[in-house]
Each structure stands twice: as structure tokens, then as C-alpha cells.
Amino acid sequence: MATPTITDITYHWIATVRTRGDARTSDGTITVTPGHDTHADIYNTVLNHLADKHGTDIAIVFFSLTPNQL
């Protein structure tokens, strides 16, 4: 029996961060490999992206991660 191949999946994320008195929502996509990448890995990748964008003094108030398909 043939071994199934693992196909990368693209997810869409939405995150709202609070900075000093301000709230901002960002979104994007990230492509991951099932069985290798975890939800925590993706969250940390997005968190690092947001810290680069808004600074490290942020609080995540909303985070959504869903497959990027209809």
C-alpha cells in the first residue's frame, strides 16, 4: 500500500493586539506542514511577526486560525 504524501496547508490568521492605549487588528496567511507544525508554532510565528510590526509591548486580545479555503 502506498504511503500518503503530506501536503502543506495554508491557514488564514486574524489577530487583534493592544498596544499602549490602542488596539489594532492584522491578518495574513501562513503555510504549514501537518504533523510537523503545531498550533503553538503558528501562534508564536504570528506573535513574532506582530512584535516586529508593533513592538514587543503588546497583548493579544483575539487570535483566530482557520484553513484558508472555502
N, C-alpha and C positions, 0 to 999 in steps of 0.2 A: 504494500500500500504506500502511495506517495505521501511524503511529509508536506503538510500545508505550508505555504510561504506566509510570512508575516508582512503585511502591508502597512506602511505608515499611514496614520490618520491625522487629519488636520482638525484642530479644535478652535473654536472662537471663544475668546475670553472678554469679559467686561469687568472692570474694577473701578470702584469709587474710593478715592483716598481723601483723607482730611489732612490738610497742611495747616499751618498756623492761622486758624480762623477762616479757612477757605476749604471748600470741597470741590473736587474735580473728578470727572468720570473719563476713563480712557478705555479703548478696546483694541483688539488686534487678533491675529491668528498665530497659532503655533503648531508645528507638525511634530508628532511624536511616534515612537515605535511601541506598540502594545507589547507588554511583557518585559519591557526594558525600562521605559519611563513610567513614573508614578504620578498620581495627582499632586503629591507633595513636591516632586521635582518641578512640575509645571508651575505650581504656585510660587515656588522660590525663584524660578526664572522670571516670571511676571513681576514679582516683588522687586527683584534686582533691576529690571527694566524701569519700573516706576520710580525707584530710588534714584536712578540715573537721571530721570526726567524731572522729578520734583524735589530731590534732596532726600536725605536719609531720615529726617524728622517727619515721618508720615505715619498715619494709621489707616489700615484698610478697614473700611466700613461696609463694603459689599464686594463679593467676588463670585463670578459665575463662569463656569466652564462647560461648554456643550459641544458635541460634534458639529462641525461646520458643514452641514448638509441639510437639505430639505426632504 
